[in-house]
């Protein structure tokens, strides 16, 4: 979850998806970041929305796994 927060903070700090992709190169969620950028058409706002949506889905999955 920390890396998702880093990603959204990076987009708020400097809305450049290229910078985000470079920064995320060593993160565990780097593939998710790259897919979010690609699916959002390299638009920073749409990329942020895609990352937040993905984070929510992952949290929901984790909560379901923990409860079972």
C-alpha atoms as a printed R data frame, in Angstrom:
   type eleno elety resid chain resno       x       y       z
1  ATOM     1    CA   UNK     A     1   0.000   0.000   0.000
2  ATOM     2    CA   UNK     A     2   2.925   2.287   0.669
3  ATOM     3    CA   UNK     A     3   3.973   2.156  -2.973
4  ATOM     4    CA   UNK     A     4   0.480   3.136  -4.119
5  ATOM     5    CA   UNK     A     5   0.684   6.160  -1.831
6  ATOM     6    CA   UNK     A     6   4.118   6.964  -3.250
7  ATOM     7    CA   UNK     A     7   2.756   6.732  -6.788
8  ATOM     8    CA   UNK     A     8  -0.146   9.091  -6.159
9  ATOM     9    CA   UNK     A     9   2.157  11.480  -4.274
10 ATOM    10    CA   UNK     A    10   4.586  11.481  -7.200
11 ATOM    11    CA   UNK     A    11   1.771  12.406  -9.586
12 ATOM    12    CA   UNK     A    12   0.586  15.186  -7.276
13 ATOM    13    CA   UNK     A    13   4.121  16.492  -6.838
14 ATOM    14    CA   UNK     A    14   4.963  16.611 -10.524
15 ATOM    15    CA   UNK     A    15   2.250  15.408 -12.860
16 ATOM    16    CA   UNK     A    16   4.532  13.505 -15.209
17 ATOM    17    CA   UNK     A    17   3.828   9.867 -15.909
18 ATOM    18    CA   UNK     A    18   7.343   9.465 -17.314
19 ATOM    19    CA   UNK     A    19   8.817  10.478 -13.956
20 ATOM    20    CA   UNK     A    20   6.452   8.103 -12.187
21 ATOM    21    CA   UNK     A    21   7.469   5.166 -14.391
22 ATOM    22    CA   UNK     A    22  11.162   5.875 -13.764
23 ATOM    23    CA   UNK     A    23  10.596   6.253 -10.025
24 ATOM    24    CA   UNK     A    24   8.570   3.028  -9.888
25 ATOM    25    CA   UNK     A    25  11.231   0.970 -11.669
26 ATOM    26    CA   UNK     A    26  12.319  -0.722  -8.439
27 ATOM    27    CA   UNK     A    27   8.899  -1.018  -6.794
28 ATOM    28    CA   UNK     A    28   6.954  -4.247  -6.428
29 ATOM    29    CA   UNK     A    29   3.964  -2.626  -8.150
30 ATOM    30    CA   UNK     A    30   5.973  -1.406 -11.157
31 ATOM    31    CA   UNK     A    31   3.975  -3.583 -13.577
32 ATOM    32    CA   UNK     A    32   0.720  -2.193 -12.201
33 ATOM    33    CA   UNK     A    33   2.043   1.351 -12.604
34 ATOM    34    CA   UNK     A    34   3.088   0.694 -16.202
35 ATOM    35    CA   UNK     A    35  -0.313  -0.841 -17.009
36 ATOM    36    CA   UNK     A    36  -2.135   2.077 -15.356
37 ATOM    37    CA   UNK     A    37  -0.119   4.570 -17.386
38 ATOM    38    CA   UNK     A    38  -0.765   2.669 -20.608
39 ATOM    39    CA   UNK     A    39  -4.483   2.232 -19.976
40 ATOM    40    CA   UNK     A    40  -4.850   5.911 -19.053
41 ATOM    41    CA   UNK     A    41  -3.237   7.080 -22.266
42 ATOM    42    CA   UNK     A    42  -0.331   8.663 -20.360
43 ATOM    43    CA   UNK     A    43  -2.737  11.171 -18.764
44 ATOM    44    CA   UNK     A    44  -1.609  11.918 -15.173
45 ATOM    45    CA   UNK     A    45  -5.125  12.444 -13.792
46 ATOM    46    CA   UNK     A    46  -6.491   9.293 -15.382
47 ATOM    47    CA   UNK     A    47  -3.399   7.380 -14.239
48 ATOM    48    CA   UNK     A    48  -3.969   8.501 -10.658
49 ATOM    49    CA   UNK     A    49  -7.606   7.402 -10.838
50 ATOM    50    CA   UNK     A    50  -6.555   4.022 -12.239
51 ATOM    51    CA   UNK     A    51  -3.991   3.526  -9.465
52 ATOM    52    CA   UNK     A    52  -6.481   4.471  -6.747
53 ATOM    53    CA   UNK     A    53  -9.030   2.088  -8.234
54 ATOM    54    CA   UNK     A    54  -6.483  -0.706  -8.363
55 ATOM    55    CA   UNK     A    55  -5.425  -0.040  -4.785
56 ATOM    56    CA   UNK     A    56  -9.038  -0.277  -3.606
57 ATOM    57    CA   UNK     A    57  -9.518  -3.581  -5.411
58 ATOM    58    CA   UNK     A    58  -6.350  -5.018  -3.897
59 ATOM    59    CA   UNK     A    59  -7.405  -3.900  -0.412
60 ATOM    60    CA   UNK     A    60 -10.794  -5.555  -0.909
61 ATOM    61    CA   UNK     A    61  -9.154  -8.800  -2.008
62 ATOM    62    CA   UNK     A    62  -6.779  -8.768   0.938
63 ATOM    63    CA   UNK     A    63  -9.642  -8.169   3.363
64 ATOM    64    CA   UNK     A    64 -11.590 -11.083   1.862
65 ATOM    65    CA   UNK     A    65  -8.568 -13.375   2.175
66 ATOM    66    CA   UNK     A    66  -7.940 -12.353   5.772
67 ATOM    67    CA   UNK     A    67 -11.575 -12.934   6.733
68 ATOM    68    CA   UNK     A    68 -11.615 -16.478   5.316
